C-alpha cells in the first residue's frame, strides 16, 4: 500500500453528493486516505440511494477503501479546532458551492487556516445562479438540463436517459484529474493549492463539445438519431441477431461499406445507385438499415461475428453487465476482484483503472461502518499538529 501514488494524501469528504463521493473513490483506489464525515445519526444519505436489499452492495461500491468519521465541527476536543483540521488535511471535498463557504461550519475557517488544503467543490448546477438556471437544481436533472438526453434515443421518440449518473461520474473524474494537476503545481511552486469549483453540468458539456459548434454554425440543434452517429455517412447500427443478442456494426470507409453491402446483398445491393456512394447512402440510410437488420436477424451472434471476421468487417458483440463479468478478456486483465461483504455475501468490484505499471493493486476493503474511524482521525490530526510544532 505504501508505494501507491496517492498514499501520502489525507482527504476529508464532506457533503453527500455522488460526484464528490466518486472523486474520493477515484483517489482512494490510488492510495489516498479518504475520511467521510457522516454527521447524522443514520449516516450519509448516499447509503440509502438504492432499495434496502441492495444498500450493502451499493455502499461497498461507492465507499470501499474509505474511512468513516462523525465529527461535529462545533464540538471538537479542546486541543483541536476546525482550523487545525483544515491545516492538516490535504484535500477537502464538498458540494455546497463557493457562495456558501462563509456560512459553512467547516469552510468558513478556510481563509484563516495556517496551511490551506485543496478544496474540491462540485455543486448542483443552478445553486449559484438560480436566477439563470432553467429547471431544478437537483443533481439528477443535470444531464437533462445540459443537453445530453436530447442526443440519445430515436428521432421520432422521446429522449432517453443514460443508465448511469453520468453528470456525477464525469464531474468526479474531472475533479480528481484537476486536483492532481493543482496539487502538483502548488507543491512545485511552494504555494497554497487553489480551490477547484465546478457546477455539475459543466462536466457534461465536455462530452458534447462537437455538437455545440455545429449548432452555432448551422443555427439548429443536433438531434438524436437512434443508433446512428449524427454526422456519420458510414453504415453504423446495432441490430438484433437471431438468438436475441445485439451486435454493433461500423463501416465508415467506402471500402469497408462495399464489403458489407456485398456480404448482405451481393453486387446488386453494392452497386445500387441508392447505396453505392456515401452521399447516396446518407439519403437512403433508413432503407439500408431495414435490409441490414433483416440479414442480421437471420443469423446468430456467433455466426455474425465469424462471417464478419472472414469478410474483414468491423463487428462486435454488445454486452450486458453479466456478459462483462463472464468475459475472458476482462478476467484475464484482472479488471475485477472479489469482495466479501459484511453479510458474508461475495461480490465482484472493479479494481483501480487505469493501472500504473510496477504498482500492485490495493486490496479491496469493505466500506466503513458509521463513525468507525473518528478516534483514529482525531489522533492523526493531533499527531500532525504536534509534529508541526515540534
N, C-alpha and C positions, 0 to 999 in steps of 0.2 A: 504493500500500500504506500510506503514512503517514497517510492520513485514515481508516483503518479503526478502528472504535470501541475495539478492544482492543489496538491496536498498541503500547501502552506497557507491556503486561504480559509478564513473563518467568515461565514456568511450568515447574517441574521435575516430570516424570511418573515416579513410582516404581511398583513393583509390576507386576503382569501381568494385571490384571482387565480384562475387556471394558468394564465400566461406567466405570472410570477412564479408559480409552482413549477412550471415547465422549465423556466430559466434555471431555477435551482437544481432541478433534476438533471439537466444537461451538465451543469458544473459538478454536481455530486458524482457523476459517472467518471469524471476525470480526477476525483480525489478530494474535492473541496468539502469542508465540513459545514453542512447546512443545518442550522438550528431554526426550526419552525416555531414561532411563538403562537401558541394556541391559548388565547386569554379566556375564552368562555369555558364553562364547566363541561360542555359537551364536546369541546374540541373545534377544530377548524370546520367551517361549513363545507369545505372540499371533501370531507369524509362522507358526506351524505348526498352527493350529486347523482348517485345511481340508486336503484332499488336495493332494499335491505339485504337481499340474498346475494348481492354482488359487491357489497361495500368493502369486505375484507380484501377481495381481489383488486378492486379499484384503488383502495388506499395504498396497497402494496405496489401498484403500478406507478402512481404519481409521487409517492413519498418513500420508496425504498432507498436505503442507504442515507437516510436523513435522520436528524435527531429532533425530539420534541421538548419544548420548554413552555412553562406557563409563568410568565413574568409580567406583573403589573408595574409599569414604569412609575406609578405613583407610590408604590410601596416596595422600595428596594432596601436591601441590607444597609446598615449605617455606613459601611465602608465603601459603598458604591453609589454612583449617580448615573443618570442616563448618559451624561457626557462621557463618563468613564467607559461605558459600554460602547458608545459610538466611536470612541477614540481607539478601541482595542478590537474592533471587528474590521474586516477588510471591505466587506460589501454589505449593503442593506438593500433588500428587495421589498418594494411597496407597490401600492396600486391606487393611491389617493389623488394623484395629480399635484403638480407643484404649487398650485394656488392654495392647497390645504395644508402645506407644511407648517405654517405658523400656528395652526390650531391643533396639529397632531401631537400627542403626548411624547412621541419619540423625536420626530423630525424638527420640532420647534427648538430643539437643543443643537441642531446640526451646525448652525452658524457659529456657535460659541465653542464647539468641540476643539480640543487642542490638536488632535490629528483626525482629519475628516475621512470617513470611509467613502468608497464609491457608492452612490445611491442610484439604483435602477428603479425607475418609476414608470410602470406600464399601466396606464389608466384607461377606463372606458371612454370611447370616443364621445364627445359632446359634454363630458364632465367639466371641461374647461371653457367650452364655447357653446353652452346650451342655447344661446340666442341665435346661433348659426346652424347648429346640427339639426337635421331633419329626422324625426322619429325618436325611438327610445335610445337611451344611453346604456341600456343593459348590454353586457358583453356578448350575449348570444345573438344579438341582432347586428353585430358589427359586420359580419360577412355580407349580410343583406344590404346594408346601407353603403357598403364600399364597392358594389358592382359585381362581386364575384358570382352571386347567384344568377344574375342576368346573363351570364355567359355559359351556364350549364343547363342541359335539358334540350328538348326538341323545340324547333322553331314554332310549331303550332300547339305547343303545350305550355304549362306553367313552368317557371324557374324551378330548379332542383337544388336543394341544399346538399352540400358536401357532407358525407357521413363521418365527419371529424370536426373537432373545434378548431378549424383551420386558422382563424384570426388569432386565437390564443397561442397555438403552437408556433405559428410563424413569428409572432411577436416575441415569444420566448427564445426562439433560435436567434433572431436578430439582436435581441438584448444581450444574450450571452456572448455573441461574437463581438458586439460593440464594447461590452465590458472588458473583455480580454485585451482588445486594442487600447482602450483607455488606461487600463492598469499597466500595460507595458509602457505606454508613453509617459505616464506620471512617474513611474519608477526610474525610467531613464533620465527624465528631466528634473527629478527631485522636486516635484510639485504635487499638490493635492489633486486627486482624480476629480474630473469634472462630472457632475451628475448626468445621467442618461435618462431622458424623458421621452415617452412615445405614447401617442394615442393609438389604440389598437388597430384602427382602420388603416393607419399608415403602413403597417406591415403587409396588409392585403394589397395595397396599391403597388407594392414592389412586385407582386405576382401578375399584374395586368399592365405592365409597362408598355407593351407594344400596342395594346388596344386604345390607349389614351391618345397617342399622337395620330393614329389612324382616324379616330373620331374627330380630332381637331382639324385634320386636313379635309375630311370629307363632309363634315358638318352633320353627321348622323351616327347613331350608336352602332358599335359592333355587337351583333346579336348572337344568341346561342344557335347552334346548328347541329344538334344531336351529337352523333359520334364523329362528325366531320370537323376537321380543323378549319375555322372560318376562312383563312386566307390560302388554303391549300388546294391547288388544282390537281394534285395527285389522288390516287384511289386509296382511301383510308377509312376503314369501317370496323365494326365489332359484331359480326354476325353469329348466329346460334347454330351449333352443329347438330347432327342427327341424334347424338346421345345427350342432348340438353346442356352442353357446355359452350362457352363463348371463346372466340379467338379474336385477336387483333391482327388486322392486315394493313400493311403500308406499302404502297407502290408509288413513291413520289417522283421518281425519274421516268422519262419516256421509255427508256429501255426496259425497266422493271415492269412498267404498266403494260407494255406489249407482251411480255412473257406471261403476265397474269391473264390478260384477255385471251391469249392463245390457249391457256390452260382451261379456262372455264367455258369458252365458246368457239375455239378454233379460229382459223383465218377469217372466217366470215364476221365474227364479232370484232376481231382486232382491226380489220380493215374497214369496218363500217364507218361512214362519214360522221356519225354522231359520237364516235369513241376513238377515232384514230389519232387525234391530237389533244394536247392538254386543254386548249381553248374549247374544242368541241365537247370534251368530257365535262368540263365545268358547267356547260349549259345543259347537259343531259345526265348529270350525276345521279339524280333520283331513279331514273330508268335503269341506269347501270347497276345501282345497288340492288334493285329488285332481282336482276339476273345473278349478281354475285351472291346474294343471300340465299337464293334458291339452290345454287350449286353447292354452297357450304352446307346447307341443311340436308343434303343427300348423303353426307359422309360424316363419320365420327371425328372427334377432335384428333385422335391419334392418326387417322388416315390423312386428315388435312395437313398436319404437321409434317408427316413423311413426304407427301406429294409436294408440298411447298419447298421442302429442303432439296428434293431432287430437281425441282424447277428453278432453284435459286431465287425464291421469292420470300420477302420478309414477312413471316407469320409467327405469332407467339400465342401461347395459352393465356387466358385471363383468369387469374387465380382468385379464389375466395380465401378467407382467413384460414380455414382448415387446410387448404392446399398448401399455403405457405408453411404451416407447421410441419407438413409431411414432405416438403420439397428437399430432395437430396442435396442440392447445392446450398440451401440455407443451413442444413445440418452440417455439411462438410465445412462451411465457412465459420461454424460456431457462432452464428448470429443470435442464437437463443440459448438461454441457460435455465436450468431447473431452479425453482424457488419453493421451499417448504413454507406454507403459510402457517400462521399461529393455530389454526384449527386443524392442522395436520394434513390438509389437502396439499397436493403438489401441482404446481402450475409452471408455465414457461414464460419467461420475460426476455425482452430484447436486451442485449448487452451493450456496452459502450460502442457507439458508431459515430464517427469513424474511429478505427483503431489506430493506435500510434505504434509504429514498428519498434520492437525491442522492449515494450512495456506490457507487463502482464495485466490481464483484465482484473479489475477489482472484484472481489467476492460480493455477490448479491446478498444484501441483508434485508430482513423484514422492515416494513415501515414501523415507526416507533409508536409505543403506547403513549397516551396523553401525559405530557409532563415528565416523562421518564428521565430526562436528562437536564432538568432545571438546575439541580445542585452541581452537576459537572460543569455546566456552562458558567455559572457564577464563580466557581472555583477557578476556571480557566481565565476569566476576565480579571479576577483578583490577582492571580499569579502574574499575568502580563503586566498589571499595574505595578506590582511590587518590583518586577524585573526592570521596568522603565525608570523607576525612581532610585533603584539600587546604584 
